Amino acid sequence: MYLYDEFRFKKIIAMELTYTYTSPAVDGIFVTKPFSFLSVVLKKTFFKDHLICRVIATDILQSYNQSGKSNVPGYDVTYLSKFSSQAYILSLNYKFGKLKPAGNRDKSVGNEEINRIKTGK
């Protein structure tokens, strides 16, 4: 399951929440336990929305740990995999605006040149 939502607080700041949940499953001879993670993004814009500043925190609950077991006769295994999935990121994006097209692209060609191209002379 994947959940995403964005909350805006009077054009002052925005907050994005992302939650991912993986249910228990059977994978071959293993039965896996559920695991999940929650990420939060705080977003603020400056200079008439040209600069976007984001502070990102991933797996803030440190719950992205995969575990499971196998009860095959003669092969009793239990495992726990812990990942270093927690991170804090600062992201800055700046919009410079539209680039102007090259000056020669919009120039028209005279009738004499058009006729020369059509006749191949």
Backbone hydrogen bonds in HBPLUS format (Angstrom, degrees):
<---DONOR---> <-ACCEPTOR-->    atom                        ^
c    i                          cat <-CA-CA->   ^        H-A-AA   ^      H-
h    n   atom  resd res      DA  || num        DHA   H-A  angle D-A-AA Bond
n    s   type  num  typ     dist DA aas  dist angle  dist       angle   num
A0021-TYR N   A0001-MET O   2.84 MM  20  5.06 163.0  1.86 148.7 153.5     1
A0003-LEU N   A0019-TYR O   2.80 MM  16  5.11 166.1  1.82 158.7 162.5     2
A0019-TYR N   A0003-LEU O   2.91 MM  16  5.11 162.0  1.94 144.8 150.2     3
A0005-ASP N   A0017-LEU O   3.07 MM  12  5.46 149.4  2.16 150.0 156.5     4
A0017-LEU N   A0005-ASP O   2.88 MM  12  5.46 163.6  1.90 160.8 166.3     5
A0007-PHE N   A0015-MET O   2.73 MM   8  5.13 165.4  1.75 155.2 159.9     6
A0015-MET N   A0007-PHE O   2.75 MM   8  5.13 159.0  1.80 151.9 159.2     7
A0009-PHE N   A0013-ILE O   2.93 MM   4  5.55 168.3  1.95 172.2 176.0     8
A0012-ILE N   A0009-PHE O   2.87 MM   3  5.73 162.7  1.90 129.0 134.8     9
A0014-ALA N   A0043-LYS O   2.84 MM  29  5.00 159.6  1.88 151.4 156.5    10
A0043-LYS N   A0014-ALA O   2.74 MM  29  5.00 169.1  1.76 151.2 153.2    11
A0016-GLU N   A0041-VAL O   2.77 MM  25  4.90 159.7  1.81 144.5 151.7    12
A0041-VAL N   A0016-GLU O   2.86 MM  25  4.90 153.7  1.93 145.8 150.2    13
A0018-THR N   A0039-SER O   2.97 MM  21  5.14 161.3  2.01 150.9 151.9    14
A0039-SER N   A0018-THR O   2.82 MM  21  5.14 163.2  1.85 154.3 159.7    15
A0020-THR N   A0037-PHE O   3.00 MM  17  5.50 163.2  2.03 159.2 164.7    16
A0037-PHE N   A0020-THR O   2.96 MM  17  5.50 144.5  2.09 146.5 155.3    17
A0022-THR N   A0035-PHE O   2.82 MM  13  5.44 166.4  1.84 173.6 177.7    18
A0035-PHE N   A0022-THR O   3.09 MM  13  5.44 149.8  2.18 143.3 152.7    19
A0025-ALA N   A0032-THR O   3.30 MM   7  5.27 147.8  2.41 122.3 131.0    20
A0032-THR N   A0025-ALA O   2.77 MM   7  5.27 154.0  1.84 154.2 161.5    21
A0027-ASP N   A0030-PHE O   2.80 MM   3  5.19 160.7  1.84 152.3 158.6    22
A0030-PHE N   A0027-ASP O   3.10 MM   3  5.19 164.1  2.12 123.5 123.2    23
A0031-VAL N   A0069-LYS O   2.85 MM  38  5.50 163.6  1.88 160.1 164.9    24
A0069-LYS N   A0031-VAL O   3.01 MM  38  5.50 150.0  2.10 140.0 147.2    25
A0033-LYS N   A0067-SER O   2.75 MM  34  5.57 169.6  1.76 151.6 151.7    26
A0060-ILE N   A0038-LEU O   2.98 MM  22  5.99 150.8  2.07 165.4 166.0    27
A0040-VAL N   A0057-ALA O   2.87 MM  17  5.30 157.6  1.92 154.1 160.9    28
A0057-ALA N   A0040-VAL O   2.85 MM  17  5.30 162.2  1.88 162.5 167.4    29
A0042-LEU N   A0055-VAL O   2.90 MM  13  5.22 163.7  1.93 150.1 154.7    30
A0055-VAL N   A0042-LEU O   2.91 MM  13  5.22 154.6  1.97 147.9 156.3    31
A0044-LYS N   A0053-CYS O   2.91 MM   9  5.29 159.5  1.95 154.2 161.0    32
A0053-CYS N   A0044-LYS O   2.83 MM   9  5.29 176.7  1.83 166.5 167.1    33
A0046-PHE N   A0051-LEU O   2.84 MM   5  5.08 152.6  1.91 147.8 154.7    34
A0051-LEU N   A0046-PHE O   3.15 MM   5  5.08 174.0  2.15 145.7 144.0    35
A0050-HIS N   A0047-PHE O   3.13 MM   3  5.46 150.7  2.22 108.1 116.8    36
A0095-LYS N   A0050-HIS O   2.74 MM  45  4.89 155.6  1.80 140.2 148.8    37
A0052-ILE N   A0093-ASN O   2.76 MM  41  5.10 164.5  1.78 154.6 160.1    38
A0093-ASN N   A0052-ILE O   2.91 MM  41  5.10 160.6  1.95 147.3 153.7    39
A0054-ARG N   A0091-SER O   2.78 MM  37  4.95 162.3  1.81 153.3 156.7    40
A0091-SER N   A0054-ARG O   2.83 MM  37  4.95 168.8  1.84 148.2 151.5    41
A0056-ILE N   A0089-ILE O   2.79 MM  33  4.94 169.6  1.80 151.8 155.5    42
A0089-ILE N   A0056-ILE O   2.83 MM  33  4.94 159.6  1.87 142.8 149.2    43
A0058-THR N   A0087-ALA O   2.94 MM  29  5.26 162.9  1.97 150.4 155.8    44
A0062-GLN N   A0059-ASP O   3.10 MM   3  5.28 163.0  2.13 111.3 116.4    45
A0065-ASN N   A0063-SER O   2.97 MM   2  5.61 131.7  2.20 104.3  90.4    46
A0066-GLN N   A0081-SER O   2.95 MM  15  5.04 136.5  2.14 153.0 152.7    47
A0081-SER N   A0066-GLN O   2.58 MM  15  5.04 175.9  1.58 168.2 169.7    48
A0068-GLY N   A0079-TYR O   3.11 MM  11  5.55 153.5  2.18 142.4 144.7    49
A0079-TYR N   A0068-GLY O   2.93 MM  11  5.55 166.5  1.95 150.9 154.0    50
A0070-SER N   A0077-VAL O   2.76 MM   7  5.19 145.5  1.87 154.0 159.5    51
A0077-VAL N   A0070-SER O   3.17 MM   7  5.19 152.6  2.25 136.6 144.8    52
A0075-TYR N   A0072-VAL O   2.82 MM   3  5.19 151.8  1.90 146.2 144.2    53
A0105-ARG N   A0102-ALA O   3.41 MM   3  5.92 161.5  2.44 114.6 119.7    54
A0114-ILE N   A0110-GLY O   3.18 MM   4  6.51 156.3  2.24 148.4 155.5    55
A0115-ASN N   A0111-ASN O   2.93 MM   4  6.15 162.6  1.96 154.3 157.9    56
A0116-ARG N   A0112-GLU O   3.05 MM   4  6.24 151.4  2.14 140.9 149.0    57
A0117-ILE N   A0113-GLU O   3.00 MM   4  6.24 153.0  2.07 147.0 153.5    58
A0118-LYS N   A0114-ILE O   3.04 MM   4  6.30 157.3  2.09 147.8 153.9    59
A0119-THR N   A0115-ASN O   3.01 MM   4  6.18 160.8  2.05 151.6 155.6    60
A0120-GLY N   A0116-ARG O   2.92 MM   4  5.78 132.5  2.15 136.8 148.8    61
